[in-house]
Amino acid sequence: MKPITSVSMDPKGSLIALAIIGLWFSCLVFLLNYEIFWDDPLIYLGILIQMHLYTGLFITAHDAMHGLVSTNKKLNKTMGWIAALLFSFNFYSRLFTKHHEHHRFVATDQDPDYHDSDNFLVWYYSFIKQYVTIWQFLLMAVTFNVLKLFLPTENLILFWMFPAVLSTLQLFYFGTYLPHKGEIGNRHHSSSQTKNHLWAFVSCYFFGYHYEHHDSPATPWWRLWRVKEFQSKKHD
């Protein structure tokens, strides 16, 4: 079986993007109106679900940067903008430039995602500095102060703000730090987690299969497991 490298004429990308955005919004509306009791396990499950769906928003924006959400360029870009904005007011155009720099200059001084220290905290701080702007803080602050007029402050913090922060850790650890730390001699300077499709999805939408993403950037996130299968068979 050959890896999938094109999604032409395939509407799945748009439908999956809409499903992630719809799930994020639906869960958020439910949780923002949910009464909080600290001994209720649904509170903690809700935080984890929202974290995972925030990561899904970023992955959707990422796929749009590769033209994989829709073959219609306008729809693809619109979906990318929406997904990025919902993730704490990220700006798609800025993410687009930086992400393609990452692919062009992977694991070099010109790679905005990379830090040669291998120190988790130092690298994470460098990573955050590349992607978080003062405009995001201002827009989040304004939105928070408007929303708290209508919704409980605790809910906003627990289910809207906190999962977004956790998601940056999830994206960084599984999608940047683990795949690029250390000396990696292959042509993509990227490692890949051991094949385990369930864990690969739960941890970071298959982006632990990071060598496979760099080797086949025209493959959408939801087909990366197939590229992993192909690569595994090649090396058997």
WOHU-V741843 format. One record per residue. RES is the residue in three letters. PHI is phi in whole degrees, 0 to 359 (NA if undefined). OMEGA is omega in whole degrees, 0 to 359 (NA if undefined). D_LAST is the distance of its C-alpha to the last C-alpha in whole Angstrom. Layout:
res=<RES:RES>
phi=<PHI:PHI>
omega=<OMEGA:OMEGA>
d_last=<D_LAST:D_LAST>
This chain:
res=<MET:LYS:PRO:ILE:THR:SER:VAL:SER:MET:ASP:PRO:LYS:GLY:SER:LEU:ILE:ALA:LEU:ALA:ILE:ILE:GLY:LEU:TRP:PHE:SER:CYS:LEU:VAL:PHE:LEU:LEU:ASN:TYR:GLU:ILE:PHE:TRP:ASP:ASP:PRO:LEU:ILE:TYR:LEU:GLY:ILE:LEU:ILE:GLN:MET:HIS:LEU:TYR:THR:GLY:LEU:PHE:ILE:THR:ALA:HIS:ASP:ALA:MET:HIS:GLY:LEU:VAL:SER:THR:ASN:LYS:LYS:LEU:ASN:LYS:THR:MET:GLY:TRP:ILE:ALA:ALA:LEU:LEU:PHE:SER:PHE:ASN:PHE:TYR:SER:ARG:LEU:PHE:THR:LYS:HIS:HIS:GLU:HIS:HIS:ARG:PHE:VAL:ALA:THR:ASP:GLN:ASP:PRO:ASP:TYR:HIS:ASP:SER:ASP:ASN:PHE:LEU:VAL:TRP:TYR:TYR:SER:PHE:ILE:LYS:GLN:TYR:VAL:THR:ILE:TRP:GLN:PHE:LEU:LEU:MET:ALA:VAL:THR:PHE:ASN:VAL:LEU:LYS:LEU:PHE:LEU:PRO:THR:GLU:ASN:LEU:ILE:LEU:PHE:TRP:MET:PHE:PRO:ALA:VAL:LEU:SER:THR:LEU:GLN:LEU:PHE:TYR:PHE:GLY:THR:TYR:LEU:PRO:HIS:LYS:GLY:GLU:ILE:GLY:ASN:ARG:HIS:HIS:SER:SER:SER:GLN:THR:LYS:ASN:HIS:LEU:TRP:ALA:PHE:VAL:SER:CYS:TYR:PHE:PHE:GLY:TYR:HIS:TYR:GLU:HIS:HIS:ASP:SER:PRO:ALA:THR:PRO:TRP:TRP:ARG:LEU:TRP:ARG:VAL:LYS:GLU:PHE:GLN:SER:LYS:LYS:HIS:ASP>
phi=<NA:271:292:283:238:209:237:301:65:249:280:300:303:293:294:292:299:296:296:295:298:295:294:302:293:297:296:296:300:298:288:291:252:271:286:268:232:291:266:271:297:296:301:285:295:300:298:294:296:295:302:296:287:299:301:298:299:295:297:296:299:299:296:297:297:263:71:255:283:207:285:282:299:293:295:302:292:298:296:296:297:297:299:293:295:295:274:56:61:287:256:304:299:290:298:302:299:293:293:286:294:300:291:287:237:309:60:235:296:268:273:294:271:256:218:279:285:66:279:303:292:297:293:298:299:297:297:297:299:289:245:260:239:298:296:297:300:295:294:295:296:296:298:300:291:285:296:289:289:241:230:298:300:303:296:299:292:289:247:251:270:299:298:295:295:300:295:297:293:298:297:293:293:273:256:228:296:299:290:240:280:82:277:238:273:285:292:260:49:222:260:217:291:299:297:199:295:294:294:298:288:297:288:191:53:72:278:293:279:277:302:297:294:291:283:221:292:270:260:293:303:281:243:299:298:287:295:300:301:296:296:297:292:296:263:287>
omega=<179:179:178:181:180:179:182:178:180:183:186:182:180:181:179:177:178:179:180:179:180:179:178:182:182:179:180:179:179:185:178:179:183:181:186:168:190:176:180:182:180:177:184:175:179:178:181:179:179:175:181:180:172:177:177:176:181:180:176:177:179:180:176:179:177:179:189:179:179:175:172:188:180:179:180:181:179:179:178:178:182:181:180:180:179:176:173:174:169:180:186:184:179:178:182:181:183:182:179:170:178:180:183:187:188:176:174:179:181:179:182:181:192:171:188:182:188:176:187:185:178:181:179:178:178:180:180:180:180:191:181:181:178:179:176:178:181:180:177:181:179:181:179:183:175:183:183:172:185:186:179:181:180:181:179:180:185:191:178:185:185:179:178:178:178:181:177:176:179:180:182:187:185:186:180:187:182:182:188:181:178:178:181:190:183:188:179:181:185:174:181:179:176:184:174:192:180:180:179:177:183:185:182:174:177:181:165:172:194:174:181:178:180:180:182:185:177:176:179:185:186:174:181:179:179:176:177:178:181:180:180:181:179:185:177:NA>
d_last=<14:15:16:20:22:25:27:30:33:31:33:31:31:35:35:32:34:37:36:35:38:40:38:39:43:43:42:44:47:47:46:49:51:50:52:51:51:49:49:47:43:43:44:41:39:40:40:36:36:38:36:33:35:36:32:32:35:33:30:32:34:31:30:33:33:30:32:30:32:34:35:38:39:42:40:37:39:41:39:37:41:41:38:39:43:42:40:43:44:41:42:40:41:40:37:36:37:35:32:32:33:30:28:30:30:27:28:31:35:35:32:34:32:31:33:32:34:31:34:33:37:37:34:35:39:38:36:38:41:39:39:42:45:49:49:47:49:52:51:49:52:55:52:52:56:57:54:56:59:58:55:55:54:52:50:49:48:46:44:45:44:43:39:39:39:37:35:35:33:31:30:30:28:25:25:27:27:24:22:24:25:25:24:21:20:18:20:21:22:20:17:16:16:14:13:16:18:21:21:20:23:26:25:25:25:21:22:20:17:19:17:16:20:21:18:20:23:24:22:25:24:23:21:18:16:15:14:12:11:10:9:6:5:6:4:0>
